[in-house]
Amino acid sequence: MDLPLLRRLTTGEGWGLLQSLPPYDESTALPLQQRLRDAGFEPDLVAAALNQARLREKATAKFGTFARGMVFTSDGLEQATRLGVAAQHAQRFRAAGIHTVHDLGCGIGADAMAMAGLDLRVRAIDADEVTAAIAAVNLRHWPDSGAEVGLAEEFTPPAGEGARGVGLWLDPARRTPGVADITGRTRRLFRLEEISPSWETVLELAKALPATGAKLSPGFPHAAVPAGSEAQWTSVDGEVVECTVWFGPLVRTAGRTAAVLREGSSPVLVTEQDGDPTTPSLGNLAEVGAWLYEPDKAVLRAGLVSALTAATGGAELDAGVGYVGSSRSVDVPFARRYAVVEAMPFNVKALRGWLRDHGIDRLTIKKRGVSVDADLLRRQLRLPAKGRTEAVVVLTRVRSNQVALIVKPS
């Protein structure tokens, strides 16, 4: 979609058409398209409106009912911050006494909307003119905020009294420019040195305007966390969605932290201070204990498994696998607990025999720290195609040896 078509779609007849469309249904999209064209709407406008209806339907998972009044691009929606996470970002700025935020690389404006919704003035820019125009449409309800075309590299931070109460929010591009596939999506970038604006630019801006936050990939390396900053890995319903690095007055707990967000529950914060670095390692398979704990992926990404061992009085099964064994049953808000039914060295024949002897004909396979092919293993175990008695097997390591743990959620 180019800028002229976007303007037609978001004003006058185009906006009326878009707002009148029913929830998107792939099975009725073609007949609806034909009816709209027969009614006199231009084909390109109809196609653009139906594409927006499709993206709005998809966006409901991130934005709820707000999606019905927003405009999207495919890449913009995929990269946009979820509404609940954006609200957490905005609250951090507000709690630090910030009144104006410069959003550099605003995308479709998800974070800018959350900030404006908390009465922060947002000055947003994006390098792509269509994306910036979309952000401006999405910010239309907040007259004090807006978006325009601009480059983060050309931004001049305010100084002196002009910097008081002013913050920066950056969401560096982590995709290659241009279309990479038939869906219009571009290729993801995972290396820190490939983001745009560069990591060096982010650090320079944070020095000039300390109240800075930068949204980065969940793969952000621990070694790159700047001294005195806070790198927070965030998960939503078990999925790690970002690592945000906070500077200056936006830092709540320096170092690595994890924010665990689950629908219907209050956010859970895990910090380095929650861990116990003196926790002994597991000696052998017999020491696994009666309970197995699986940390939330944000806790795992943040390297905070020691907080789980401290909370359970247990030990990590092997360095880096994340699973913690313990003799204690403890409710931990950032981990899932399993009762250990059986623990054995990993051997396909022995595992198959155990499952047969216990009447197990359905299996959920979880693995970490091993190179086992789960699909191949499932075939080797020769389970029935449709079974009713289910078990969970965890394939992992203890003292560098592959093991199989049969567990039950508890």
N, C-alpha and C positions, 0 to 999 in steps of 0.2 A: 504494500500500500504506500503510495507516494503522498506528499504533503497536500496537493490539491484535492485528492480523493478523501483524505482524512478530514479536511475542512468541510467538504460536502457532506460527509457522513455525520459530522458532529454539530451541524447547524441546520436550521430550517427543516426542509422536507426529509433530509437524510436522518437527522436525529429523531424525528417523529416516526420514521419507518423503523429505525433500530429499536426504539422503546416500545413499539407496538408488537414486536415479534414474540411469539410464544417461546417457552423453554425449548432449547434445541433438541431435535430428535432426528438422528441420522436417517431413519426410515422414511421420514416425510420431507426431508430437506429438498429433494429434487422437485417433487410436485409443488411445494411452497414456492420455490424459486421461479417456476414457470408461471404460477398464478400472479406473483408480484410483477413479473415482466409483462404479462398480459394486461395488468392494471396500469401500465404506463411508466413504471419505474425503470431507469436506465440499468442495463445489465451489469455494468461494473459496480454500481451502487448497491444493487441487490446482492451481488457476490460478496461485497465487502461487509454488508450488514449481516448476512448469514454466517460469514466467518467470525464476526464479532459475537454473534449469538452462540456459536460453537465454543469459542474461547471463554465466554462468560460462564457457560455451563461447566466447563472444566475448572474455571477459577473459583467456583463455589467452595471447593475443598480448602482453598487458602484464604478466601475473603468472605465466605458466608454470603449473606444477602447483599453486602456492599458490591459484590461482583456485578449485580444487575445494572448498576449505574456507572460502571467503569469501561474503559477502552483498553485493548491489549494488543500486543504482538505475541507470536508464538514463543520467541526467545525471551521477551520481556516477562511473560507469565512464568516461564520455567525458572527464571533467575530471581523473580520477585520474592521479597521477604514475606513470609506468612504473617497474617494480621496480628496474631498473638505475639509473635516474636518481635515484630515492628513496634508493638505497644511497649514491650520491655525496653527496647532501645530508647523510645521517646521518653519513657519515665525516668531513665537514667539521666538524660539531658535536663529534664525539668527539675529533678531532685538536686542537681548540681547548681541550680540557679541560672541556667542558660535561658535566654529569651529569644535568641535568633540563631538559626542553624543554617549553614551553607552546605547544601547537599550536592557534592561533586560526583557526578556519575549517577544521576537519580533514577535511571531506567524509567519504568512506567509510573514511578512516584509512590510506591507502596510505603516506604519509610517516611517520605515527606508527608503523606496523608496522615500517618499515625502521629507525627510530630505536630502538624497543624491542628489535629484533633485535640491536642493537649494545650492549645493556645500558644504554641511556639510559632514564631515567624520563620518561614522557610524560604530560602533563596536557592532554588534548585537549578542545576545545569546538567546537560548531557551532550555528548559530542555529536550524536545523531539527531538531525532536525526533526524527523518523524517521531522518534522516541520522546524528545523534549516536548513536542506538541501534544503527544498523548498524555505525558505527565501533567501538562498545563490543564488539559481537559479534566483529568482526575482530581486536580486541586481546585476546581472551579468553585467549590462550596466555601473556600477560605480566601476571601479577598486580599488578606494581608500576605498571602503566600503565592508563589508562582514558579514557573519553570521556563527556561529559555535555552537556546543553543550556547554551548561553551565548553572549553577544555579545562580540565582540572590543572593541567600544567601551566595554564595562563592565569590562574586565579591568584590574586594578590591579597593575602590575609590582612585584615585591619590591624592597626597597631595602637599602642597607647590606650587612651580612654575609649577609643572606638572598638577595642577588643574586649572590653568588659561585658560579660554576659553573652559572648558570642562563641559558638562552637562549630566544629566541622564534622561532617559525616561523609565518609568515602566508601564507595562500593566499586573497587577497581574491576575493570572488565576482565573476565577469565574465559573468554572465548575468542577464537580467531575471527577477524572481520570478514564479511562476505558470507554468502550462502554455501553451506557445505553438503546439504542433502536435499532430497525432494520435499521434505516437510518444511523447509525453510530454517531449520535449526543449524547453528554453527557449532564447530568442534570445541569441546571444552579444553581449557588449559589448566594444568595442575602444578606447574613449577612456579615458585614464587617470583623468580626473575622474569617471567613472561607476562605478568599482569600489567594492566595499563589503567591509570598512571602507575609508574614503577614503585616498588617498595621504598626506594630511596626518596622519591617524591613524597610519599606518605609520611616518612620519618621527618623530612624537612618541614612539611606543613605542621606536623605535631609539635615541632620545636617552636614554630612561629605562633601557633595558636594552640595552647596546651589542651583545651577541651575538645579532643579529637577522638573519634571512633572510626575504625576501619573494618568493614565486613570482608572476610577472607574465606578461603576454602577450608573445609574440615581437615584437609591434609596439611594445614599450616605446621611447619616443623617447630618442635619445642625449642630447639637451639636458637631460633630466630626471635623469640620473645624478648623485646627490649627491656632493659633493666628498669624497674619501677612501674612498668605497665601491667595491665591485666589482660591475659588471653583467655577468653571464655568460649568453650565449646558448648553448643546448645543442641539439644535433641527435642524433637516433637513426636510424642507417642512412639519413642524408641528409635526414630530415624535422626541421625545427626545431620543438621541442615547448614551449619556454619561454624566458623571460629571468628569471633570479633575481638579485635585488639583495642583496648581502651587506654587513653592517656590522661595525664594530669588530673583535674578534679573529677573526671568520670570514672576513675579507678576506685573500686570498692574494696577489693582484696587483691593486692599485688601478687603476680605469679600466675599459675595456671588454675583455672576454675572450670567447673562444669555446671550448666543449668539444665535441669531435667524438667521438661514441660509435658504434662499429660492432661488430656481432656478430663474436666471434672475434678482436678486436683490442683492444689497450690503448687507453684514452682518450688523445686528442690535445688538448693545450691550446695555444691561440694567443692572444697578448697584443699590446697596442699596442707593446710594446718589440720585438716581432719584425718590425715594419714599417720601411720606409725612406721617410720623407716627402719625400726629395729625388728620388725616381724620376721621370724625365722622362715626359711623355705621348707617346703614339704620334703620329708625324708624318703618316703617310698609310697607305693600304692596303698598299703594298708593304713596309712595315716590320713587318707582322704577325709574320713569322717562320715557321719550320717547325713550331712547336708551339703549341697552344692549350691553356690551362689554365682549368678551371671550378672555382671555389672551392666548398667545402662551404657549404650555405646558412646555417649558423650563423656562419661567417666573414663571409659577405656581410651578414647581418643586423647583426653587430657592427661593421660598417664597417672590417674589417681586411684588405681586399684588398691593402693595401701590404705585408702579411706575405707574400703570394703573389708579388708582384713582386720582393721582396727575395730570396725563396727561389729564384726562377727567373732572376733577372737580366733580367726582361722588363718590359713596360709594359701598363697597362690600356688596352683598345682605345678606350674613351671614358669620360668621367667617369660613374660610377654603374652601368655595365653589368656590372662584375664580371669579365668574361672578360679573361684576360691572354695576350698574345702574346709569344713568346720564341724565340730561336734555339737555346736549350739544352734538352736532354732531361733532366729531373730528376724523381726520384721524390719527390713531395710528399704526405705522409700526410693532408693536409686539402684536397686538390684532385684532380680527375680530369684526365688528360692525353689530348690528341688530337693526331694527326699531321695537319697541314694539307695537304690534297690540292689544293685550289684556293681562291683568294680573288678575289671579283669584286664590283663594285657590284651592289646588289640590283636585278634586273630580271627579271620573270616570264618573258619570252620568252627572254632569254639563259640563264636557269637551266634552263628546259625543254629548250633545245637542248643544253646541256652534259650533262644527265642522259640524253637520248636518245643522244647521240654516245658516251657511256661505258656504255651498256647498263644503266642504273640503272632498276629498275622497282619498288623499294620504298624508302620514304623516312621517316626519323625527323626531325621538325622541332623544333628547339630555338630559342627566341627570348627575347631580353631587351633592353629599351630601344627596341623598335619596336612599332608598332601594327598589325602585319600579322595578319590573321585566318588562322590555320593551316589551318582546314578549307577556307576559300575558296581558299587558295593550292594546297592539295592537288588540288582540282578543276581549277584553272587549269593545273596542270602535266600533267594528263591521263595520269596513271600507270595502268598496268593494275590491275585489282581485286586480283589475286593474283600478285605478283611474287616473284622469288627473289633477285635481286641488290640488296643494300641499301646505302644510304649515309645519312650523317647530315649535315644542313645546319643551320648555326647562322646565324640571322638576328639581326643586332645593328647597332651603330653604330661607325664610326671617324671621328673629327673631325666628329661630328654628321651624317655621311652614312650611309644604310642600306647594309649590305653583306651578302653571302651567303658563308659559308665552308663548303666541303665538307670534312669531316674524318673521320678514322677513330680509334676508341678505341685507345689504345696503353698 
